[in-house]
């Protein structure tokens, strides 16, 4: 899989996590632990996207 496709896939997962977080926060009796887990997963994806985006072009092949 090309790096750009992998980054795009990670970005989609990041968006899905954002929606899940919004849904969980809006739900009455939302689970703070679940929200924290979702936010941590979202942050890990964001860090991975940033790391891959900063990879020099020569190392992407």
C-alpha positions as CSV (number, residue, x, y, z in Angstrom):
1,X,0.0,0.0,0.0
2,X,1.4,3.4,-0.9
3,X,2.2,5.7,2.0
4,X,-0.4,8.3,0.9
5,X,-3.1,5.6,0.8
6,X,-2.1,4.5,4.3
7,X,-2.2,8.1,5.6
8,X,-5.6,8.6,4.0
9,X,-6.8,5.4,5.7
10,X,-5.5,6.6,9.1
11,X,-7.2,10.0,8.6
12,X,-10.6,8.2,7.9
13,X,-10.2,6.2,11.1
14,X,-9.4,9.4,12.9
15,X,-12.6,11.0,11.6
16,X,-14.6,7.9,12.7
17,X,-13.2,8.1,16.2
18,X,-14.1,11.8,16.4
19,X,-17.7,11.0,15.5
20,X,-17.7,8.1,18.1
21,X,-16.4,10.5,20.7
22,X,-19.1,13.1,19.8
23,X,-21.8,10.5,20.0
24,X,-20.6,9.1,23.3
25,X,-20.3,12.6,24.8
26,X,-23.9,13.5,23.6
27,X,-25.3,10.3,25.0
28,X,-27.0,10.6,28.4
29,X,-24.9,8.7,31.0
30,X,-21.9,8.7,28.8
31,X,-19.0,6.5,29.9
32,X,-16.0,8.7,30.8
33,X,-13.6,5.8,30.6
34,X,-14.8,4.9,27.1
35,X,-14.5,8.5,26.1
36,X,-10.9,8.6,27.4
37,X,-10.0,5.4,25.5
38,X,-11.5,6.8,22.3
39,X,-9.6,10.0,22.8
40,X,-6.3,8.2,23.4
41,X,-6.8,6.1,20.3
42,X,-7.6,9.2,18.3
43,X,-4.4,10.9,19.6
44,X,-2.3,7.8,18.6
45,X,-3.7,8.0,15.1
46,X,-3.0,11.7,14.9
47,X,0.6,11.2,16.0
48,X,1.0,8.4,13.5
49,X,-0.4,10.5,10.7
50,X,2.0,13.3,11.6
51,X,4.9,11.0,11.8
52,X,4.2,9.5,8.4
53,X,3.5,12.9,6.9
54,X,6.9,14.2,8.0
55,X,8.8,11.2,6.5
56,X,11.2,12.4,3.8
57,X,10.2,11.6,0.3
58,X,13.2,9.4,-0.3
59,X,12.2,7.1,2.6
60,X,8.6,6.7,1.4
61,X,9.5,4.3,-1.5
